[in-house]
Amino acid sequence: MVSGLINANPIVYEKKERRVRNEAAVPDEYAVEPIDQLEIFYHIRDIKDPEHPYSLEELKVITEDAIEVDNERSYVRVTFTPTVEHCSMATVIGLCLRVKLMRSLPSRYKMDIRVAPGTHATEAAVNKQLNDKERVAAALENPNLLDMVDECLAPSYA
Amino acid sequence: MELLDGNLELKEIQKLQGHTDRVWSLAWNPATAAADVPKVFASCSGDKTVRIWEESPSTRSWDCKAVLEETHSRTVRSCAWSPSGRLLATASFDATTAIWENVGGDFECVSTLEGHENEVKSVSWNASGSLLATCGRDKTVWIWEVMPGNEFECIQVLQGHTQDVKMVEWHPTMDILFSCSYDNTVKVWWSDDADGDWSCVQTLGESSNGHSSTVWSLAFNAKGDKLVTCSDDLTMKIWEADIIRMQSGDGYAPWNHLCTLSGYHDRTIFSVHWSREGIIASGAADDAVRLFVESKDGSMNGSSYQLLLKKEKAHDMDVNSVQWCPGEKRLLASASDDGTIKIWELGTLP
């Protein structure tokens, strides 16, 4: 199994400390709360890499700074950095990010997921696939792929 | 009502709920365009079903008359009625195209077309109902001949696109087939004679002023001498051809780029449709529906088009399909990721 890995020796980084958020004394349930970079990061930081038992945060595939949020336009953009330039898991990682955010954010949010410029050999092709919602929908109807995605997402629901 | 007077609004007539997943596409039954016939349309969804909706003549409200289920095992992506309105073709991610017939109020699946290697994305009948075309992620376009007894025979598999083919559409008056693709091009397929081979006679790509990203949809004007395409590149393009020459049997006349509508959309445009009166509707990923018309500017040589109105938040999520109702009233139907279908009427502001 080990010999088949794209990147057998990934660099593992320390996890950022988890800050406890201060809740308001009497939360207004009807207020539309703005979502910030940190909240988006919280949703995706613990997603497991498809190949290694480490999270996307630990492998620095995603960082808080690589997330853009525009609450007024209900828009989110996540830029991720695959560990290796020829990573064939890039589309799977992108899919995991999209699925987790789809399931976690209000449906009005528009999402763009892309690889960090210059970090992947077929960057344009990967980005195009990740942002074609028909391709994403069809991929998620594939039970094997869906199982793989759910496995990667499992640690992020804790 | 003069279109360019600027007093128009798109009024929501009804919101139709029922599908339990995103609605991808809808199609009006052409046989129900007559004034005294209750209007009917079909919608298809990620919930693997197709729903048939009918307007009640007495209450003017729309009800779901039938749910076509237990046939497709995956998303139903597209549907199209035969010109006579007798048959409904449905294209699915399960790689099949089902043909349904209305038998005394119940829809029965009378045929299943297999052959595509993976997801079928679109289906279209030619003007006479003698041919059917399908396309899919396997990069091919299939032409099927409609035979007696609801039999369908594949007469050719057209190769040429280098990527996923998103939509196919026959020309409204001639047997010319158009396909649009993830490879950023629109291809035109033509056969010299009825028994001849079909081949790609033109590709509308970047070098012919074409799109720079996935082309999702295309539509013809009523006369068939103009074509509008829409794309992930955030533009719509209008094309024209010498139809008279083609109709007179003078061989193929190429389509030429007429103009590009850019700056109106900031997210992918999924659907365009041209009404008989010449109003182009667009449905996009920003949840809005937009209407465009040709500008009557006598001083300019070429044509130009302008935005007639923009309906923001037409839906709560992406608009996947917009279709004008055939017939007199200015009715528009839209389908969305939010699982609903809306019926709109274009009218003057009160």
Chai-1 contact restraints between the chains, C-beta under 6 A:
chainA,res_idxA,chainB,res_idxB,connection_type,confidence,min_distance_angstrom,max_distance_angstrom,comment,restraint_id
A,S107,B,M317,contact,1.0,0.0,6.0,A-B,restraint_1
A,A138,B,F93,contact,1.0,0.0,6.0,A-B,restraint_2
A,A138,B,E119,contact,1.0,0.0,6.0,A-B,restraint_3
A,E141,B,R74,contact,1.0,0.0,6.0,A-B,restraint_4
A,E141,B,F93,contact,1.0,0.0,6.0,A-B,restraint_5
